């Protein structure tokens, strides 16, 4: 692992314990899932709007 990567990791996770880190990863995964779902919804909505 490179030194800049270590500093970036410390900056992001330095003050967290293991539970905080796991919760952050869960929230990031849920956020990514919801963004994909929103994109699919908006694409479907846009397709229907253009047909009208």
Buried (B, 14 or more C-beta within 10 A) or exposed (E): EEEEEEEEEEEEEEEEEEEEEEEEEEEEEEEEEEEEEEEEEEEEEEEEEEEE
